[in-house]
Amino acid sequence: MTNRRMLALLLAGLLTAGALTACGSTEDKPETNIPNAENGETVQETEPETEPDPFADTDFGGQSLRINSSNDFTDATNAHRFIAGSGEMNGEIVNDAVYKRNEDVQELLNITLEITPSEWMYSNANTQIEKIVLAGDSQFDIVANDIMCLAKLTPKAYFHSVKDTGILDFDKSYWYGDAIRDLEFVPGAMYMLLGDYFTDSLASAHVLYYNKSLIADHMGDAAYVQNIILDGKWTVDEMITLTEELTVDTNGDGTLAEGDQFGYTVIGAWGPMIPVLMGFDVQFIDNADGTVKYCFNNERSVKILEKLNALYWGNGTLPKTKKGDADDLRQKFANAETVFVGYLRLCDLEEMRDIEFGVGLAPYPKLDLEQDGYVSSLHDTSEVGAVLVTTPEEQLPFVFTCLEVLGRETSKTVIPAYYEDALKVKYVGGAEDAAMIDLIHDSITSPFAVAYNGVLGDFLLAKCFLTPLGAKQTDFASAYAKNEAAGQKTLDKVLTEFEESLAQAK
């Protein structure tokens, strides 16, 4: 059974057995005898076991971990907020959790966190990082910045490999292990880090929001969508059916137009449709045998382009709003002018506190029931981490240990605070919405295309899927054939660059 299938079962258990969470489990706890207050008999009570911290005796003697974190607010999300915060306690729950995490890790490992903000934009972050590396400047160990910018630098081996370090445990839930492995373009080139410490990976994940009240009115059950998701049956066909059934000509003029109630609303066929496409779990390259080749010219991709067209151009979708921005999408959703709203991210829930109806959140649908699990897409400006190659190799055990502990402690402090305060999970919908966020958290598994689409000349997303989608074309084979030669040429060039840089690094 895959991790994602197991997750669905666990979530289903969470929703049906919430009382166990409230009362606590007795599993793996030692028993102690205490008197029963009612009849004086001895009864068994359990106490939690505390395992020794494997890092308890680690002492780095005050050594500094130097981090450059993005403080760019131009694209909705921000790494620095979760890595450094304000640098002091200020009464804001998430900020104070960040502060506590940093203090706890500094004390546990006897280190100093030196965090420097940068305001590089997605258009120049890669060139700024490249300048640091080419100058041999070792002022930073770690950079946190846009995934597409870091991806542009990986063929040049500007980062240390994070594969098989013996310290970073990508099987832990606070690392997005599948996503990290998905970004290994060629064997040995595992450079980018995604996980709870790089909290922007979660905050910037694309999420489908829906109006629970309208779902309840139509289906008789506000949990209808949620139940389909947990049953593993949330497919694009289910979504298309719902969007068409829930579209209403509210002014009765016989024409569907902006201002009517649509089933699904987005702001174009490019960015808003990327998370739909990513949700179909496309494998773009195959590098299993040590060679790298495109592997998505198949019947599955034919079906994907057809379904993208059916959803985007269907009767239930408003494909583009007049204002065409995220603020407009949130406003239309708040006004109940759409049942589902696309393109928005998990952090947008922070802006929905004044919405009066129940806000549902969901992963993007599967292509079909044959698909193994849900996939939640990052944005190409989601901010992830990497270890700069200018950091001396003898320093890597120190850096990796710090990252491992920072990830672990983030999952204990920052993530719960972000759920309950910034996202207002308890206010919005309690355990059910928390379960959906957990599902989204654990389905950030396949970011390869959003990271490397630009590196590969837009061949993966635009030329083969989104450009024909915008032109109402459903012939994937023609689109692929038209762009195959250029796509292969670009791939060969990138592979050569990887090969040369990896050989030089040995």
N, C-alpha and C positions, 0 to 999 in steps of 0.2 A: 504494500500500500504506500502510495506516495505521501510526502509530508503534507501536500495541499489537501489531499483527500482526508487524511487523518485530521487536519485542521477543521474541515467542515463538520466532521463528526464531533470533535471536541466542542465546537461552537454550538452545535445543536444541543449537546449536553448542558452547556452553560445556560442556555435559554430555558431548558426544561427543568433544570435542577439548581436554580439560583439560590435556593435556601442553603444548599451545601456550601456555597461560597460565603454566605453571610455567617454561617455557624462555624465553618472551618472543618477541614478534614482531619481524621485521626490517623491517616496513613503515615507510616514511618515516624511515629512519635513514641517516645518511651512512656510506659505506664507508671503511675504513682497511685498509692492507696490513700484515699481521704474518706472521712466519715460522712455518711449521708445525714444531712441536717434533719430529715423528716423522721427516720426510724433508727438512727444511730448505727446502721450497718455500714460496713466498709464497701466503698465502690471504687471503680477504676476511673482515673482521670489521666489524660495524656498531656505531656508537655513537649513543645517542639525541640527537636535536636538541633544543635548548632554545630555545623561542620567547621573545621578550622579553615581560616582564610589562607589559601596557598600563597598569597602575597604579604602575609602578616610580618614576615621577617625581612622583607625587601627594604633596603635602605640605599638610596642613591646619593646620599650625602649632600643634598641641596642642589643637585644638578638641575639645569634649566631645560625644559621642553619648550621649544620655540615654534609658535604656530602663527601662520598668516591666515586670517579668516576674512571672508568676504563680507563687507558691510555695505553692499550695493542694494538699494531698495527699488531699483528701476523695474524689476520684474517680479513683483509680488512676494518673494520670499527672501530670507536673509540668514546666512549661516552664523554670523557674528552674534546674533541675538541668543543663540543656543550654545555657543562655544564660550563666549566671554560674559554675555549679559552686560549689565551696567558696571560691573566690577565691585559692587557693594550691595548690601541688603537695602531694599527700598519698599518693602511691603507688597510688591507684585509677586504673586505666587510662583510663576514660571521663572522670573528673574532670580528670586531667592533660592529656588531649587538649583538653578545653574550655579549660583554662588556657593551653595552648600556642597554640591558635587565637586566643584573645583577645590574647595577647602579640604574636603574629606580625602581626595586623592593626593593632594599635596602633603597632607599629614601622614597618610598611610605609607606612601612611597618615599617620603622625605625629598620632594622635588619642588621646583618652582615653575609655575606656568607663566611663560612670557607670551602674551597673545597680542598680536599687532593687527589692527583692522586695515583692510584695503578697500578702496572704492573703485576698483577696476570693473569695467562693464563687460558684458558678454562679447562685445566686439573687440576688446583689447586685452582681456585677462591672459590669454595664452601668450601674447607677445611680451607682456610684462614678466610673466614667469620665465619665459625663455631668456630674457635679458639677465635674470638672476643666475640661471644655470650656466649660461655661456660666460658670464663674468667669474664663475667659480665661487660665487658668493655663498657662504654657508651661514647666513644670518637666520635662516628658517629651516626647521626640520620638516614641518608639515605645512601643506597648503590646503585650504578648503575653498573650492570655487566651482564654477559652472561645469557640469559634466561634459558638455560639448567642447569646452575650452581645454580641459585636461585631456580629453580624448585626442585632440589635435597634436598633443605633445608626446603621446605614448609611442608612436613609431620611432621617435628619436631617443627613446629610453632615458628620458629626463627624470624618471622616478625609479626608486628602488622597487624590486619585486616584493610582493607581499605573500607570495606562494610558499607554502611549506616552511614557515618561519620557526615552527616549534613553539611559538608563543601565542600568536593570533589564532583563536579557535573559532573558525567560521561556522561550526555546527551550533554555536550558542545563538540563542534567539536575538541577542542584541546586535549581532551582525546579520546583514542580509546576504547570507552565504551564496545562495543561488545567483543573485545579481552580480556579486563579485566575480564568480566563476564565469558568468555569461559575458563579462567584459574582457576575458582573456582572449584577445584577438588571435594571437598565435600562441602555441604552447610555450610557456615560460614568460609570457608578457602579461602577467597579472599585476596591475599597477594601481587600480582605483579602489577606494574603500567606501562602502556604503553600510550604514548601520545607525544605531540609536545615537551614538555620539555625534554623528553628522545628522542631526535631527531634521535639518532641512530636507533630507531624503524623504522623510515621512510627511512633513508639512506641505511639501510641494507636489506630492503624489496626486494624480488626477482622480477625482471621485465623481460619481453620478449622484446628484441630489434630486429628491423627488418629494412631492407634496403628499403626505400621508392622508390628509383629509380628503383630497380628491380621489386617491386610491380607495379609501374606505367607502366613499359615496358610490363609486362605480362597482367595486368588487365585494363590498360588504365586509371588508376586513382590512384594517390599516396595515396589518402585518403580511399582507398577501405577497408583496415583492420580497420581503425579508425571508419568508418561508421558502419561496422558490430558490432564493440564493443558497440557503442552508441545505436544501435538498440537492444542490448541484445542478439545477435545471434552468438557471438563469441564462438564456441564450439570446442571440440577436433577434431570432424570430419571435420570441416571447416579448421582447422590447418593442419590436415593430408593431405587433398586434395591439399592445397596450397603448402605444402612442397614437395609433389610428383611431382606436375606440374612444380615447379620451379627448380627442380634438373636437372643439365646439365652435360653431359660428355664433359667437355670443351676441353680436349686434343684429343677427338675422338678415344680413343683406345679401346672402347667397354666395359670398366670396370670402375665402379664408385669407386674412391679412393680419399684419402686425396689430396687436390690440385684442384679437380673438384669443381663445384658449387653445394653445397647441399642446400636443403630447410631448414634444421634444423641441428645444430651442438651442441653437448654437450661433456662432458668429463667423461662419465661413467653412470652406472645405479643406483648409490646411491645418492649422494648429488644433482646432476643435475635434478633427477627425483622427488625429494621431492616437489619442488614448483608446478610441474605438478599435483602430487597427492593431494597436499593441495588445489590446485585450484578447485578440484572436490567437495569441501565442505563436507568432510566426518565428520559425527558425530560419534566419537569413543566411548564415554561413555554417559550414561543417568543417571542423578542424580536428575531428576525433582521431584521425590516423596520422596526424602531424602535418598533413598538407591542408591548405585552406582553399575552399571553393564556395561559390554561391550555391545554395540548395533550395531556393524558393520558387523556381520555375516549375510549378506542379499544379495539379488539379485543386489543391487546397487554396492556392492563391487565386485561381480562377473564381472559386466560390467566394472568397473574401471580397474581391472587387465587386462582384454582383451584390453581395449583402451590404457593402458600404453604400452603393448606389440606392438600394432599396430603402435603407434607413434615411440617408441624407436627403434624397429627392422624394421620399414618400409623402403621402397626404397628411401624415401626422407631425411633420417637422417644419419648423420655421428655420430655414437654413442660414439666414443672415439678418441681423437686426440693423436698423438704420444707423444707430450710434456705433455699433460694432465693437464694444469693449466689455471687459469683465464686470464693470460697475453696472452696465445696462443689463447684463444677464442676471445679476443678483436682484436688480430692481424688478425685472419682469417675473422672476421667481417669487419674490415677496408679494407682488401684486396678483399672484395666482393666474398669471397669463400663460404659464406653462406648467405641465405636470413634472416632466424631467427637464433638467438643465445640464448641458454639457460644458466641457472645457474647464470648469472651475476645479479648484484643488482643495485638499483637506483643510488648509489654512483659511479658506473662505468661510468655513463654519464659524470662525471668530467674528465674522461680520453679520451673522444671521440671528443674533440674540433677540432682536426685536420682532422677529417674524412670529405671528400669532398661531399659525397652524403647525402641526407636527412636521418637522423636517426629517425626512428619511435620507440615508446615505447608503450607497451601494457600490460595489466594484462594477467595472464595465463588463458587459455580458460576454459569454463564450461564443465562439462561432457555432458550435453544435454540441450535442451531448457526448460526442466522441472525444471532445477536448478534455484533457486531464484535469485542469483547474483554472481558476480565475487568474488574470494577470493585471496588475495595476501599474499604469505607466507613470514614469517620471516625466518632467518637462526637460527640454534640452538645456535649460538654465538651472535645473536642480543642482544644489551645491553639495559636492561630495569631497572626499579627501584623497591625498596622495603624499608619499614621503619623498622629498626631493633627493635626487641623486648626489647633490652636493653635501649631504650628511655623510660623514665618514662611516665606513662599514662597521668599525668597532663600536659605533654608537647605536647601531640598529637594535641590539637586545634591549637597551634602555628605551628607545623610542617605541618599539613594539609592546613592551611591557606596559608603558604608560597608556598606549592606545587601548590595550586590552582592558585595563582597569577603568579607564575613562568610559569605555563602552558599557561595562558591567554596571558601574555606578550610575550612569545615565538612565539605564533601564529601571533602576530603583527609585530615582528621585525626579529627574526632569520629565521623563515620559509620563508617569502618573500625574504630575502637576499639569503638564500640557493637555492631557485628556480632560482632566476635571476642572481646570480653570480656564485656559485659553479656549478650548473647544466646548466647554460647558456640557460635557456628556451627560452629567446627572440632570442638568436642566432640560436638555433637548429630549432625551429619550431613555436614559438609564442604561441598564445592562444590555439591552438590545443594540443600542447604538455603539456601545463600547465593543460589543462583539463584532460589529461591522468594521470598526476601526482596526481591531485586531486582525480581521481578515484582510483588510487592505494592507496593513503593515506587513503581513506575512506573504502577500502576493506580489510584492515588489521583487520580481524575480528575473525579468528579462529586459534590461535597459539598453541592450546592444545597439538597437537601431537609433534611438534618440541620441546616443552618445556618438555614434560613428556615421550617421547619415551624411553629415557635412564632409567628413573625411573622405567618404566614398562618392563624392560628387552628386549627392541627392538621389543616387540610384535606388536606394532601398525604399524610401518613403515617397518622395515626390514623383519621380519619373515613372515608377511602376504602379503606383496606387493613387496618389492624391491628385496629380495632374489629370489623369483620365477621369477621376471622380468629378473634378470641377467641370469637366466638359461633358458630363453625363455619358461617359463611355464605359462599357462593361467588358471590353475585350482585353483581358490581361495579357494573353499571349502576344498580341500585337504590340502592346506597350513595352513588354519585356524585350521582344525581338528588336524593336526600334532603338532601344537604349543599351542593349547587351554589350556591344563592342566597346562603347565608351566606358561602361561599368566595369568590364573586365580589364581594360587598360588601366583604369584608376586603381583597381584592386591589385594588379601586378606591381604597380608603382609603390603602393603602400607596403606590400609584402616585401619588396626589395629593401625598403627603408627599415622595416622591422628586422630583417635578416642581417643587414649590415650593422645596425646598432646593437643587436644582441651578440653578434660575433665580437664586436669591439669591447663589449662589457665583460667578456670572458677573460 
